Amino acid sequence: MEQTTEERIELTPRQKLVGNLVAGGFTLLCGIFLLLCGLGVIPLSLRDIALPAVLSAVGLALFSTAILNRNSVSLWLSWAFFTPAVISFVAAYTSFGYGNLYPFYIAIPAIASLMTLPMTPKSWKSHIKVILFFGVLAFLFMLNSLIGIGWNIVLPIILVLAGLAIIAVALSVALPRGKQNRQ
């Protein structure tokens, strides 16, 4: 029988209600904010602010319910919405475009795992693997997008690291670990 590292806790009807009210509240606030932008009361372009606002509302709803219900999956997912919200906001209101910022999309699993790590100390090894894999990959793409190092350098580095990762995984699967693989 396989053991899980985290316990599953069933939500009470009250916790479900609170979570739904929080999600509805953030959705309502997002709609009001966007309406005020559309009417010109808040001097922000609806075209520029709509995507980050909606992504932020979903992220806030997931984050709030994650904290209220101690739900690590909702916490991880909240950062999967917060990160693109920030990227969209930066792309809309700075000189950086999506062409410069796309490595942060690659880093979303690393960012989400990093932010979830304090709530899931029993599964820290899994989070560290995700952080390292996606963090290094995103960094390599940033070498091109933000620093300007050419693909003639970046792509071979990515392929070398991919080859090393494949070899490492193949060896870790093939080599015996403990009593279960010994015959």
PyMOL CGO cylinders between C-alpha atoms (Angstrom):
from pymol import cmd
from pymol.cgo import CYLINDER

trace = [
    CYLINDER, 0.00, 0.00, 0.00, 1.33, 3.41, -0.99, 0.3, 1, 1, 1, 1, 1, 1,
    CYLINDER, 1.33, 3.41, -0.99, 1.52, 6.06, 1.72, 0.3, 1, 1, 1, 1, 1, 1,
    CYLINDER, 1.52, 6.06, 1.72, 0.92, 9.73, 0.99, 0.3, 1, 1, 1, 1, 1, 1,
    CYLINDER, 0.92, 9.73, 0.99, 3.07, 12.43, 2.50, 0.3, 1, 1, 1, 1, 1, 1,
    CYLINDER, 3.07, 12.43, 2.50, 0.17, 14.76, 3.27, 0.3, 1, 1, 1, 1, 1, 1,
    CYLINDER, 0.17, 14.76, 3.27, -3.08, 13.95, 5.04, 0.3, 1, 1, 1, 1, 1, 1,
    CYLINDER, -3.08, 13.95, 5.04, -6.34, 14.57, 3.23, 0.3, 1, 1, 1, 1, 1, 1,
    CYLINDER, -6.34, 14.57, 3.23, -8.81, 16.52, 5.33, 0.3, 1, 1, 1, 1, 1, 1,
    CYLINDER, -8.81, 16.52, 5.33, -12.46, 16.74, 4.28, 0.3, 1, 1, 1, 1, 1, 1,
    CYLINDER, -12.46, 16.74, 4.28, -13.89, 20.26, 4.41, 0.3, 1, 1, 1, 1, 1, 1,
    CYLINDER, -13.89, 20.26, 4.41, -16.87, 20.97, 6.62, 0.3, 1, 1, 1, 1, 1, 1,
    CYLINDER, -16.87, 20.97, 6.62, -19.98, 22.56, 5.09, 0.3, 1, 1, 1, 1, 1, 1,
    CYLINDER, -19.98, 22.56, 5.09, -19.02, 25.80, 6.86, 0.3, 1, 1, 1, 1, 1, 1,
    CYLINDER, -19.02, 25.80, 6.86, -15.52, 25.76, 5.34, 0.3, 1, 1, 1, 1, 1, 1,
    CYLINDER, -15.52, 25.76, 5.34, -17.00, 25.14, 1.90, 0.3, 1, 1, 1, 1, 1, 1,
    CYLINDER, -17.00, 25.14, 1.90, -19.42, 28.03, 2.39, 0.3, 1, 1, 1, 1, 1, 1,
    CYLINDER, -19.42, 28.03, 2.39, -16.68, 30.39, 3.52, 0.3, 1, 1, 1, 1, 1, 1,
    CYLINDER, -16.68, 30.39, 3.52, -14.50, 29.37, 0.57, 0.3, 1, 1, 1, 1, 1, 1,
    CYLINDER, -14.50, 29.37, 0.57, -17.34, 29.96, -1.88, 0.3, 1, 1, 1, 1, 1, 1,
    CYLINDER, -17.34, 29.96, -1.88, -18.19, 33.34, -0.30, 0.3, 1, 1, 1, 1, 1, 1,
    CYLINDER, -18.19, 33.34, -0.30, -14.54, 34.42, -0.50, 0.3, 1, 1, 1, 1, 1, 1,
    CYLINDER, -14.54, 34.42, -0.50, -14.35, 33.36, -4.17, 0.3, 1, 1, 1, 1, 1, 1,
    CYLINDER, -14.35, 33.36, -4.17, -17.60, 35.18, -4.93, 0.3, 1, 1, 1, 1, 1, 1,
    CYLINDER, -17.60, 35.18, -4.93, -16.41, 38.27, -3.07, 0.3, 1, 1, 1, 1, 1, 1,
    CYLINDER, -16.41, 38.27, -3.07, -13.16, 38.51, -5.01, 0.3, 1, 1, 1, 1, 1, 1,
    CYLINDER, -13.16, 38.51, -5.01, -15.04, 37.95, -8.28, 0.3, 1, 1, 1, 1, 1, 1,
    CYLINDER, -15.04, 37.95, -8.28, -17.50, 40.72, -7.34, 0.3, 1, 1, 1, 1, 1, 1,
    CYLINDER, -17.50, 40.72, -7.34, -14.68, 43.11, -6.40, 0.3, 1, 1, 1, 1, 1, 1,
    CYLINDER, -14.68, 43.11, -6.40, -12.86, 42.35, -9.65, 0.3, 1, 1, 1, 1, 1, 1,
    CYLINDER, -12.86, 42.35, -9.65, -16.01, 43.09, -11.63, 0.3, 1, 1, 1, 1, 1, 1,
    CYLINDER, -16.01, 43.09, -11.63, -16.56, 46.39, -9.81, 0.3, 1, 1, 1, 1, 1, 1,
    CYLINDER, -16.56, 46.39, -9.81, -12.91, 47.36, -10.31, 0.3, 1, 1, 1, 1, 1, 1,
    CYLINDER, -12.91, 47.36, -10.31, -13.06, 46.59, -14.03, 0.3, 1, 1, 1, 1, 1, 1,
    CYLINDER, -13.06, 46.59, -14.03, -16.39, 48.44, -14.37, 0.3, 1, 1, 1, 1, 1, 1,
    CYLINDER, -16.39, 48.44, -14.37, -14.84, 51.52, -12.74, 0.3, 1, 1, 1, 1, 1, 1,
    CYLINDER, -14.84, 51.52, -12.74, -11.89, 51.25, -15.15, 0.3, 1, 1, 1, 1, 1, 1,
    CYLINDER, -11.89, 51.25, -15.15, -14.27, 50.89, -18.09, 0.3, 1, 1, 1, 1, 1, 1,
    CYLINDER, -14.27, 50.89, -18.09, -16.26, 53.96, -16.99, 0.3, 1, 1, 1, 1, 1, 1,
    CYLINDER, -16.26, 53.96, -16.99, -13.06, 56.00, -16.62, 0.3, 1, 1, 1, 1, 1, 1,
    CYLINDER, -13.06, 56.00, -16.62, -13.46, 56.47, -12.84, 0.3, 1, 1, 1, 1, 1, 1,
    CYLINDER, -13.46, 56.47, -12.84, -10.18, 54.62, -12.35, 0.3, 1, 1, 1, 1, 1, 1,
    CYLINDER, -10.18, 54.62, -12.35, -7.77, 55.90, -15.01, 0.3, 1, 1, 1, 1, 1, 1,
    CYLINDER, -7.77, 55.90, -15.01, -6.46, 52.53, -16.17, 0.3, 1, 1, 1, 1, 1, 1,
    CYLINDER, -6.46, 52.53, -16.17, -6.95, 51.04, -19.61, 0.3, 1, 1, 1, 1, 1, 1,
    CYLINDER, -6.95, 51.04, -19.61, -9.41, 48.16, -19.42, 0.3, 1, 1, 1, 1, 1, 1,
    CYLINDER, -9.41, 48.16, -19.42, -7.47, 46.47, -22.21, 0.3, 1, 1, 1, 1, 1, 1,
    CYLINDER, -7.47, 46.47, -22.21, -4.27, 46.54, -20.12, 0.3, 1, 1, 1, 1, 1, 1,
    CYLINDER, -4.27, 46.54, -20.12, -5.70, 45.77, -16.69, 0.3, 1, 1, 1, 1, 1, 1,
    CYLINDER, -5.70, 45.77, -16.69, -8.44, 43.18, -17.37, 0.3, 1, 1, 1, 1, 1, 1,
    CYLINDER, -8.44, 43.18, -17.37, -6.21, 40.10, -17.61, 0.3, 1, 1, 1, 1, 1, 1,
    CYLINDER, -6.21, 40.10, -17.61, -4.06, 40.85, -14.54, 0.3, 1, 1, 1, 1, 1, 1,
    CYLINDER, -4.06, 40.85, -14.54, -7.17, 41.80, -12.55, 0.3, 1, 1, 1, 1, 1, 1,
    CYLINDER, -7.17, 41.80, -12.55, -9.03, 38.58, -13.35, 0.3, 1, 1, 1, 1, 1, 1,
    CYLINDER, -9.03, 38.58, -13.35, -5.95, 36.42, -12.75, 0.3, 1, 1, 1, 1, 1, 1,
    CYLINDER, -5.95, 36.42, -12.75, -5.35, 38.23, -9.45, 0.3, 1, 1, 1, 1, 1, 1,
    CYLINDER, -5.35, 38.23, -9.45, -8.95, 37.71, -8.35, 0.3, 1, 1, 1, 1, 1, 1,
    CYLINDER, -8.95, 37.71, -8.35, -8.72, 33.98, -8.99, 0.3, 1, 1, 1, 1, 1, 1,
    CYLINDER, -8.72, 33.98, -8.99, -5.32, 33.87, -7.27, 0.3, 1, 1, 1, 1, 1, 1,
    CYLINDER, -5.32, 33.87, -7.27, -6.64, 35.76, -4.24, 0.3, 1, 1, 1, 1, 1, 1,
    CYLINDER, -6.64, 35.76, -4.24, -9.67, 33.47, -3.98, 0.3, 1, 1, 1, 1, 1, 1,
    CYLINDER, -9.67, 33.47, -3.98, -7.47, 30.37, -4.11, 0.3, 1, 1, 1, 1, 1, 1,
    CYLINDER, -7.47, 30.37, -4.11, -4.91, 31.87, -1.73, 0.3, 1, 1, 1, 1, 1, 1,
    CYLINDER, -4.91, 31.87, -1.73, -7.54, 32.89, 0.83, 0.3, 1, 1, 1, 1, 1, 1,
    CYLINDER, -7.54, 32.89, 0.83, -9.26, 29.53, 0.82, 0.3, 1, 1, 1, 1, 1, 1,
    CYLINDER, -9.26, 29.53, 0.82, -5.88, 27.78, 0.98, 0.3, 1, 1, 1, 1, 1, 1,
    CYLINDER, -5.88, 27.78, 0.98, -4.97, 29.70, 4.13, 0.3, 1, 1, 1, 1, 1, 1,
    CYLINDER, -4.97, 29.70, 4.13, -8.42, 29.31, 5.69, 0.3, 1, 1, 1, 1, 1, 1,
    CYLINDER, -8.42, 29.31, 5.69, -8.62, 25.57, 4.98, 0.3, 1, 1, 1, 1, 1, 1,
    CYLINDER, -8.62, 25.57, 4.98, -4.90, 24.70, 5.12, 0.3, 1, 1, 1, 1, 1, 1,
    CYLINDER, -4.90, 24.70, 5.12, -5.11, 23.41, 1.55, 0.3, 1, 1, 1, 1, 1, 1,
    CYLINDER, -5.11, 23.41, 1.55, -1.70, 23.11, -0.10, 0.3, 1, 1, 1, 1, 1, 1,
    CYLINDER, -1.70, 23.11, -0.10, -3.14, 22.37, -3.56, 0.3, 1, 1, 1, 1, 1, 1,
    CYLINDER, -3.14, 22.37, -3.56, -5.16, 25.61, -3.54, 0.3, 1, 1, 1, 1, 1, 1,
    CYLINDER, -5.16, 25.61, -3.54, -2.07, 27.45, -2.34, 0.3, 1, 1, 1, 1, 1, 1,
    CYLINDER, -2.07, 27.45, -2.34, 0.03, 26.03, -5.21, 0.3, 1, 1, 1, 1, 1, 1,
    CYLINDER, 0.03, 26.03, -5.21, -2.70, 26.91, -7.71, 0.3, 1, 1, 1, 1, 1, 1,
    CYLINDER, -2.70, 26.91, -7.71, -2.98, 30.46, -6.35, 0.3, 1, 1, 1, 1, 1, 1,
    CYLINDER, -2.98, 30.46, -6.35, 0.63, 31.10, -7.38, 0.3, 1, 1, 1, 1, 1, 1,
    CYLINDER, 0.63, 31.10, -7.38, -0.09, 29.61, -10.79, 0.3, 1, 1, 1, 1, 1, 1,
    CYLINDER, -0.09, 29.61, -10.79, -2.52, 32.55, -11.18, 0.3, 1, 1, 1, 1, 1, 1,
    CYLINDER, -2.52, 32.55, -11.18, -0.56, 35.25, -9.30, 0.3, 1, 1, 1, 1, 1, 1,
    CYLINDER, -0.56, 35.25, -9.30, 2.56, 34.80, -11.42, 0.3, 1, 1, 1, 1, 1, 1,
    CYLINDER, 2.56, 34.80, -11.42, 0.90, 35.42, -14.81, 0.3, 1, 1, 1, 1, 1, 1,
    CYLINDER, 0.90, 35.42, -14.81, -1.06, 38.28, -13.24, 0.3, 1, 1, 1, 1, 1, 1,
    CYLINDER, -1.06, 38.28, -13.24, 2.19, 39.98, -12.28, 0.3, 1, 1, 1, 1, 1, 1,
    CYLINDER, 2.19, 39.98, -12.28, 3.72, 39.19, -15.70, 0.3, 1, 1, 1, 1, 1, 1,
    CYLINDER, 3.72, 39.19, -15.70, 0.69, 40.70, -17.48, 0.3, 1, 1, 1, 1, 1, 1,
    CYLINDER, 0.69, 40.70, -17.48, 0.80, 43.79, -15.27, 0.3, 1, 1, 1, 1, 1, 1,
    CYLINDER, 0.80, 43.79, -15.27, 4.53, 44.28, -15.88, 0.3, 1, 1, 1, 1, 1, 1,
    CYLINDER, 4.53, 44.28, -15.88, 4.09, 43.74, -19.64, 0.3, 1, 1, 1, 1, 1, 1,
    CYLINDER, 4.09, 43.74, -19.64, 1.27, 46.31, -19.75, 0.3, 1, 1, 1, 1, 1, 1,
    CYLINDER, 1.27, 46.31, -19.75, 2.88, 49.03, -17.65, 0.3, 1, 1, 1, 1, 1, 1,
    CYLINDER, 2.88, 49.03, -17.65, 6.65, 48.78, -18.23, 0.3, 1, 1, 1, 1, 1, 1,
    CYLINDER, 6.65, 48.78, -18.23, 8.98, 48.65, -21.19, 0.3, 1, 1, 1, 1, 1, 1,
    CYLINDER, 8.98, 48.65, -21.19, 9.29, 44.87, -20.81, 0.3, 1, 1, 1, 1, 1, 1,
    CYLINDER, 9.29, 44.87, -20.81, 7.14, 42.90, -23.20, 0.3, 1, 1, 1, 1, 1, 1,
    CYLINDER, 7.14, 42.90, -23.20, 6.04, 39.28, -23.16, 0.3, 1, 1, 1, 1, 1, 1,
    CYLINDER, 6.04, 39.28, -23.16, 9.09, 38.50, -25.31, 0.3, 1, 1, 1, 1, 1, 1,
    CYLINDER, 9.09, 38.50, -25.31, 11.25, 39.49, -22.34, 0.3, 1, 1, 1, 1, 1, 1,
    CYLINDER, 11.25, 39.49, -22.34, 9.05, 38.02, -19.64, 0.3, 1, 1, 1, 1, 1, 1,
    CYLINDER, 9.05, 38.02, -19.64, 8.06, 34.59, -21.01, 0.3, 1, 1, 1, 1, 1, 1,
    CYLINDER, 8.06, 34.59, -21.01, 10.70, 32.74, -18.92, 0.3, 1, 1, 1, 1, 1, 1,
    CYLINDER, 10.70, 32.74, -18.92, 8.63, 33.60, -15.86, 0.3, 1, 1, 1, 1, 1, 1,
    CYLINDER, 8.63, 33.60, -15.86, 5.83, 31.47, -17.32, 0.3, 1, 1, 1, 1, 1, 1,
    CYLINDER, 5.83, 31.47, -17.32, 8.30, 28.59, -17.43, 0.3, 1, 1, 1, 1, 1, 1,
    CYLINDER, 8.30, 28.59, -17.43, 9.14, 29.33, -13.79, 0.3, 1, 1, 1, 1, 1, 1,
    CYLINDER, 9.14, 29.33, -13.79, 5.49, 29.12, -12.60, 0.3, 1, 1, 1, 1, 1, 1,
    CYLINDER, 5.49, 29.12, -12.60, 5.84, 25.59, -11.15, 0.3, 1, 1, 1, 1, 1, 1,
    CYLINDER, 5.84, 25.59, -11.15, 9.06, 26.62, -9.38, 0.3, 1, 1, 1, 1, 1, 1,
    CYLINDER, 9.06, 26.62, -9.38, 7.47, 29.76, -7.94, 0.3, 1, 1, 1, 1, 1, 1,
    CYLINDER, 7.47, 29.76, -7.94, 4.34, 27.87, -6.86, 0.3, 1, 1, 1, 1, 1, 1,
    CYLINDER, 4.34, 27.87, -6.86, 6.37, 25.09, -5.24, 0.3, 1, 1, 1, 1, 1, 1,
    CYLINDER, 6.37, 25.09, -5.24, 8.59, 27.62, -3.45, 0.3, 1, 1, 1, 1, 1, 1,
    CYLINDER, 8.59, 27.62, -3.45, 5.57, 29.44, -2.04, 0.3, 1, 1, 1, 1, 1, 1,
    CYLINDER, 5.57, 29.44, -2.04, 3.83, 26.17, -1.07, 0.3, 1, 1, 1, 1, 1, 1,
    CYLINDER, 3.83, 26.17, -1.07, 6.89, 24.69, 0.61, 0.3, 1, 1, 1, 1, 1, 1,
    CYLINDER, 6.89, 24.69, 0.61, 6.22, 26.17, 4.09, 0.3, 1, 1, 1, 1, 1, 1,
    CYLINDER, 6.22, 26.17, 4.09, 2.76, 24.56, 4.17, 0.3, 1, 1, 1, 1, 1, 1,
    CYLINDER, 2.76, 24.56, 4.17, 4.01, 21.14, 3.01, 0.3, 1, 1, 1, 1, 1, 1,
    CYLINDER, 4.01, 21.14, 3.01, 7.22, 20.39, 4.90, 0.3, 1, 1, 1, 1, 1, 1,
    CYLINDER, 7.22, 20.39, 4.90, 6.76, 16.62, 4.55, 0.3, 1, 1, 1, 1, 1, 1,
    CYLINDER, 6.76, 16.62, 4.55, 7.08, 16.83, 0.77, 0.3, 1, 1, 1, 1, 1, 1,
    CYLINDER, 7.08, 16.83, 0.77, 10.03, 19.24, 0.65, 0.3, 1, 1, 1, 1, 1, 1,
    CYLINDER, 10.03, 19.24, 0.65, 12.10, 16.92, -1.58, 0.3, 1, 1, 1, 1, 1, 1,
    CYLINDER, 12.10, 16.92, -1.58, 9.46, 16.99, -4.31, 0.3, 1, 1, 1, 1, 1, 1,
    CYLINDER, 9.46, 16.99, -4.31, 9.21, 20.77, -4.11, 0.3, 1, 1, 1, 1, 1, 1,
    CYLINDER, 9.21, 20.77, -4.11, 12.99, 21.20, -4.29, 0.3, 1, 1, 1, 1, 1, 1,
    CYLINDER, 12.99, 21.20, -4.29, 13.12, 19.03, -7.42, 0.3, 1, 1, 1, 1, 1, 1,
    CYLINDER, 13.12, 19.03, -7.42, 10.41, 21.14, -9.09, 0.3, 1, 1, 1, 1, 1, 1,
    CYLINDER, 10.41, 21.14, -9.09, 12.07, 24.38, -8.00, 0.3, 1, 1, 1, 1, 1, 1,
    CYLINDER, 12.07, 24.38, -8.00, 15.44, 23.30, -9.36, 0.3, 1, 1, 1, 1, 1, 1,
    CYLINDER, 15.44, 23.30, -9.36, 14.14, 21.86, -12.63, 0.3, 1, 1, 1, 1, 1, 1,
    CYLINDER, 14.14, 21.86, -12.63, 11.86, 24.72, -13.63, 0.3, 1, 1, 1, 1, 1, 1,
    CYLINDER, 11.86, 24.72, -13.63, 14.01, 27.40, -12.00, 0.3, 1, 1, 1, 1, 1, 1,
    CYLINDER, 14.01, 27.40, -12.00, 17.13, 26.39, -13.93, 0.3, 1, 1, 1, 1, 1, 1,
    CYLINDER, 17.13, 26.39, -13.93, 15.14, 26.02, -17.15, 0.3, 1, 1, 1, 1, 1, 1,
    CYLINDER, 15.14, 26.02, -17.15, 13.57, 29.47, -16.72, 0.3, 1, 1, 1, 1, 1, 1,
    CYLINDER, 13.57, 29.47, -16.72, 16.97, 30.97, -15.91, 0.3, 1, 1, 1, 1, 1, 1,
    CYLINDER, 16.97, 30.97, -15.91, 18.42, 29.53, -19.11, 0.3, 1, 1, 1, 1, 1, 1,
    CYLINDER, 18.42, 29.53, -19.11, 15.64, 31.08, -21.18, 0.3, 1, 1, 1, 1, 1, 1,
    CYLINDER, 15.64, 31.08, -21.18, 16.18, 34.38, -19.33, 0.3, 1, 1, 1, 1, 1, 1,
    CYLINDER, 16.18, 34.38, -19.33, 19.76, 34.37, -20.54, 0.3, 1, 1, 1, 1, 1, 1,
    CYLINDER, 19.76, 34.37, -20.54, 18.31, 34.97, -23.99, 0.3, 1, 1, 1, 1, 1, 1,
    CYLINDER, 18.31, 34.97, -23.99, 15.20, 37.04, -23.26, 0.3, 1, 1, 1, 1, 1, 1,
    CYLINDER, 15.20, 37.04, -23.26, 16.56, 39.48, -20.65, 0.3, 1, 1, 1, 1, 1, 1,
    CYLINDER, 16.56, 39.48, -20.65, 20.34, 39.32, -20.94, 0.3, 1, 1, 1, 1, 1, 1,
    CYLINDER, 20.34, 39.32, -20.94, 20.57, 38.87, -24.70, 0.3, 1, 1, 1, 1, 1, 1,
    CYLINDER, 20.57, 38.87, -24.70, 22.82, 35.83, -24.90, 0.3, 1, 1, 1, 1, 1, 1,
    CYLINDER, 22.82, 35.83, -24.90, 22.22, 34.21, -28.29, 0.3, 1, 1, 1, 1, 1, 1,
    CYLINDER, 22.22, 34.21, -28.29, 20.41, 30.96, -28.94, 0.3, 1, 1, 1, 1, 1, 1,
    CYLINDER, 20.41, 30.96, -28.94, 23.68, 29.59, -30.32, 0.3, 1, 1, 1, 1, 1, 1,
    CYLINDER, 23.68, 29.59, -30.32, 24.85, 29.45, -26.68, 0.3, 1, 1, 1, 1, 1, 1,
    CYLINDER, 24.85, 29.45, -26.68, 21.59, 28.97, -24.75, 0.3, 1, 1, 1, 1, 1, 1,
    CYLINDER, 21.59, 28.97, -24.75, 20.15, 26.09, -26.78, 0.3, 1, 1, 1, 1, 1, 1,
    CYLINDER, 20.15, 26.09, -26.78, 23.26, 23.86, -26.51, 0.3, 1, 1, 1, 1, 1, 1,
    CYLINDER, 23.26, 23.86, -26.51, 23.36, 24.48, -22.74, 0.3, 1, 1, 1, 1, 1, 1,
    CYLINDER, 23.36, 24.48, -22.74, 19.69, 23.45, -22.47, 0.3, 1, 1, 1, 1, 1, 1,
    CYLINDER, 19.69, 23.45, -22.47, 20.38, 20.29, -24.49, 0.3, 1, 1, 1, 1, 1, 1,
    CYLINDER, 20.38, 20.29, -24.49, 23.43, 19.39, -22.36, 0.3, 1, 1, 1, 1, 1, 1,
    CYLINDER, 23.43, 19.39, -22.36, 21.38, 19.77, -19.18, 0.3, 1, 1, 1, 1, 1, 1,
    CYLINDER, 21.38, 19.77, -19.18, 18.47, 17.80, -20.69, 0.3, 1, 1, 1, 1, 1, 1,
    CYLINDER, 18.47, 17.80, -20.69, 20.87, 14.99, -21.58, 0.3, 1, 1, 1, 1, 1, 1,
    CYLINDER, 20.87, 14.99, -21.58, 22.32, 14.98, -18.06, 0.3, 1, 1, 1, 1, 1, 1,
    CYLINDER, 22.32, 14.98, -18.06, 18.81, 14.92, -16.57, 0.3, 1, 1, 1, 1, 1, 1,
    CYLINDER, 18.81, 14.92, -16.57, 17.77, 11.98, -18.76, 0.3, 1, 1, 1, 1, 1, 1,
    CYLINDER, 17.77, 11.98, -18.76, 20.90, 10.05, -17.79, 0.3, 1, 1, 1, 1, 1, 1,
    CYLINDER, 20.90, 10.05, -17.79, 20.37, 10.84, -14.08, 0.3, 1, 1, 1, 1, 1, 1,
    CYLINDER, 20.37, 10.84, -14.08, 16.75, 9.67, -14.18, 0.3, 1, 1, 1, 1, 1, 1,
    CYLINDER, 16.75, 9.67, -14.18, 17.68, 6.51, -16.12, 0.3, 1, 1, 1, 1, 1, 1,
    CYLINDER, 17.68, 6.51, -16.12, 20.36, 5.66, -13.56, 0.3, 1, 1, 1, 1, 1, 1,
    CYLINDER, 20.36, 5.66, -13.56, 18.14, 6.38, -10.58, 0.3, 1, 1, 1, 1, 1, 1,
    CYLINDER, 18.14, 6.38, -10.58, 15.44, 4.09, -11.97, 0.3, 1, 1, 1, 1, 1, 1,
    CYLINDER, 15.44, 4.09, -11.97, 17.84, 1.30, -12.94, 0.3, 1, 1, 1, 1, 1, 1,
    CYLINDER, 17.84, 1.30, -12.94, 20.02, 1.23, -9.83, 0.3, 1, 1, 1, 1, 1, 1,
    CYLINDER, 20.02, 1.23, -9.83, 18.66, -0.71, -6.85, 0.3, 1, 1, 1, 1, 1, 1,
    CYLINDER, 18.66, -0.71, -6.85, 17.46, 1.27, -3.87, 0.3, 1, 1, 1, 1, 1, 1,
    CYLINDER, 17.46, 1.27, -3.87, 16.93, -0.49, -0.57, 0.3, 1, 1, 1, 1, 1, 1,
    CYLINDER, 16.93, -0.49, -0.57, 15.34, -3.90, -0.01, 0.3, 1, 1, 1, 1, 1, 1,
    CYLINDER, 15.34, -3.90, -0.01, 12.47, -3.57, -2.48, 0.3, 1, 1, 1, 1, 1, 1,
    CYLINDER, 12.47, -3.57, -2.48, 14.74, -3.79, -5.56, 0.3, 1, 1, 1, 1, 1, 1,
    CYLINDER, 14.74, -3.79, -5.56, 17.09, -6.50, -4.28, 0.3, 1, 1, 1, 1, 1, 1,
    CYLINDER, 17.09, -6.50, -4.28, 16.47, -10.07, -5.26, 0.3, 1, 1, 1, 1, 1, 1,
]
cmd.load_cgo(trace, "trace")
